[in-house]
Amino acid sequence: MAEGLAAVRSALMRKNLNVDANEWRNSVALTGHVSSWEQYMEAGYAAAGKGYEAVVNDLTVEGVVPFKPSMPEPQNPIDPDTYFDAVVIGGGVIGSAIARELTRWDITVALLEKENDLAMQTSSRNDGMVHPPFAVTPGSKKAHYNQRGNKMFAQTARELGVSLEWPGMLMLFSNPWQRAFLPAIWQRIKQNEVCGAEFWNRQRVFKMEPNITADQHGGVFLPDSGIVSPYQLTVAFGENAVQNGATVLLNTVVTGFQ
Ligand SMILES: Cc1cc2nc3c(=O)[nH]c(=O)nc-3n(C[C@H](O)[C@H](O)[C@H](O)COP(=O)(O)OP(=O)(O)OC[C@H]3O[C@@H](n4cnc5c(N)ncnc54)[C@H](O)[C@@H]3O)c2cc1C
């Protein structure tokens, strides 16, 4: 790890960035103040790939007001005698799904969310795409769970009464030279067992989607790509958890553990 830190520090010095780097858990944390967003990015790139799991970029930038997470108004803390067998912190899609899953067991479950509803953060700010395991590293856990999750989606959506469509995804080549990557793309598709992928040439793309940009040189169609409302899904997980006996506590922020 020390070698990694020396490498990060010298990379930052070479870029003339007045940034401090320190180890934090298995990551490297950057602190200090930089004069532009470009420098912020440069520092992050300089620290990346030096043997750490992640880069925590905590730099402040001239003229950029730091983001402050929203906090609920303080209210009476939960009665200390309240007991749950399992407590899930955070009512995004992940926490809500976990809470619902836990209700399959004969245990008491609580889901704590600091906002005044579920899905108020990242889970309500995404594209709602159900991806096939296309972009993930072959053989990784992510590839395994991406594939498994993709296949579980239809059944889960049916159970929750959430509408789910499978229009497929078309990845376009915006330059003719990008088509040179097709063999590599194809290899990954095969390794990750992505079903039903097809190469569409420029004419076929126009035929299937006449309103598409003229700046396209064909693309790869992945039929196992779905679309779902991310808010509806998250709320449905939470509601089903409640139907199964879980307790959802909104406006409830976790400030520490004792
Ligand atoms: C632009 C964008 C596009 C994306 N597109 C897709 C896509 O198409 N398909 C896809 O699958 N994924 C997509 N993602 C990723 C996906 O949105 C996230 O992986 C997912 O929403 C993460 O869910 P989460 O439950 O972990 O986090 P969150 O939804 O952020 O939930 C965390 C919850 O914890 C609460 N919380 C935080 N701290 C506390 C505390 N101390 N006490 C109590 N509660 C707390 C927060 O208020 C929040 O509600 C996209 C993400 C982005 C940003």
The ligand as a Gaussian input file, in Angstrom:
#p B3LYP/6-31G(d) Opt

LIG

0 1
 C      -27.764000       8.979000     -14.022000
 C      -27.905000       7.549000     -13.536000
 C      -28.446000       6.599000     -14.392000
 C      -28.568000       5.287000     -13.982000
 N      -29.161000       4.390000     -14.809000
 C      -29.403000       3.154000     -14.383000
 C      -30.136000       2.245000     -15.176000
 O      -30.586000       2.580000     -16.258000
 N      -30.336000       0.985000     -14.704000
 C      -29.857000       0.584000     -13.471000
 O      -30.068000      -0.574000     -13.077000
 N      -29.151000       1.438000     -12.696000
 C      -28.929000       2.705000     -13.118000
 N      -28.262000       3.563000     -12.303000
 C      -27.758000       3.078000     -11.001000
 C      -28.912000       2.979000      -9.959000
 O      -29.704000       4.150000      -9.991000
 C      -28.297000       2.796000      -8.563000
 O      -27.415000       1.699000      -8.595000
 C      -29.365000       2.528000      -7.515000
 O      -30.407000       3.482000      -7.557000
 C      -28.725000       2.528000      -6.145000
 O      -29.739000       2.255000      -5.223000
 P      -29.480000       2.344000      -3.695000
 O      -30.729000       1.858000      -2.996000
 O      -28.195000       1.680000      -3.347000
 O      -29.193000       3.905000      -3.426000
 P      -30.220000       5.122000      -3.215000
 O      -31.353000       5.095000      -4.160000
 O      -29.381000       6.362000      -3.190000
 O      -30.786000       4.842000      -1.776000
 C      -30.054000       5.109000      -0.590000
 C      -31.068000       5.643000       0.395000
 O      -30.459000       5.735000       1.669000
 C      -30.967000       6.902000       2.324000
 N      -29.993000       7.242000       3.355000
 C      -28.724000       7.683000       3.167000
 N      -28.128000       7.897000       4.368000
 C      -29.048000       7.564000       5.312000
 C      -29.034000       7.566000       6.742000
 N      -27.949000       7.933000       7.426000
 N      -30.151000       7.181000       7.389000
 C      -31.257000       6.795000       6.708000
 N      -31.328000       6.772000       5.372000
 C      -30.243000       7.146000       4.677000
 C      -31.050000       7.913000       1.191000
 O      -31.944000       8.964000       1.501000
 C      -31.541000       7.037000       0.031000
 O      -32.944000       7.039000      -0.088000
 C      -28.127000       4.893000     -12.686000
 C      -27.605000       5.859000     -11.811000
 C      -27.505000       7.178000     -12.215000
 C      -26.952000       8.208000     -11.256000

